Amino acid sequence: MATEGPARRRIQVAEHPRLLKLKEIFNSKFGSIPKFYVRAPGRVNIIGEHIDYCGYSVLPMAVEQDMLIAVEPVKTHTLQLANTNPLYPDFSTSANNIQIDRTNPLWHNYFLCGFKGIQEHFGLSNLTGMNCLVDGNIPPSSGLSSSSALVCCAGLVTLTVLGMNLSKVELAEICAKSERYIGTEGGGMDQSISFLAEEGTAKLIEFSPLRATDVKLPSGAVFVIANSCVEMNKAATSHFNVRVMECRLAAKLLAKYKSLQWDKVLRLEEVQTELGISLEEMLLVTEDALHSEPYSPEEICKCLGISLEELRTQILSPNTQDGESAGERRAWIIPPLISGRFSNFPKD
């Protein structure tokens, strides 16, 4: 299990063409040279299951593509961000007044998530500023975690500027939480593999508590990741969070069915743990409790004994609260993992 602090290595910039180019662009942009560089890789989930937000384990590995940031701490309190990609405009703000706009998830907001996460973890104020130049070669919105890699990179940048230390696990947990500042209700897989990845292995990542176990990859194996070139910005749409909310609602319905404290439940794994049953037994419970047809908000409210307003404000995420979709009342589709019959659900 990898829990030690992030790796820090002294390298010769002149021996790395990408770093040399980044240094030159930084100098032309800010009139100075970077003091250090930080890198965080993207990831691919080998099996393909995205159930970390349900509390279940996943099997990702890091990819070669990454986010790279050149950094210079400055004596002012201004945070200046620039990007080597001209599609992403420059941004500056006070390091002590971080505002993250959920309604307009521009690239710099992901950096601000990581920055704010470290700032709030240590309860700091009056932070020093910095000049940062970001260079990313992860295809954006491609499902390879370019946004999470930027959050992780920013968290590590901030930690380094502050001269503080955290373990990789602590960093991963902080960055997983801080990415939610932008409205994405992720489960922590992306940030965990970005920090815990090691060459030649995938990682079995488990949660509560976060831990990673090496899964040795075959020697000489090559993984081909096909890019469909279809982009999906998780923070700019509700698609990702709708799936998370479907799983959350399913967990609450199952908890209510089994007379558990359903209002405290967020993840399916919590229900299984509370019941003390195996995954196979959990599947049987879902078959008894739930039906496979979509659920309307009204039906969910009736089952849980709550109002539509309580459902909207106390359970759903901000970008899934709108009950209208394409002019019709939205119906939630309970995931296949937990599909089943709903006829035995208690009436009260």
Helices and strands as residue ranges (DSSP letters): G 13-15, H 17-30, E 36-45, G 52-54, E 60-74, E 78-83, E 91-94, H 107-121, E 129-136, H 146-162, H 168-178, G 179-182, H 189-196, E 201-206, E 211-216, H 239-257, G 262-264, H 268-275, H 279-289, H 297-304, H 308-314, G 318-320, E 324-325, E 328-329, G 336-338
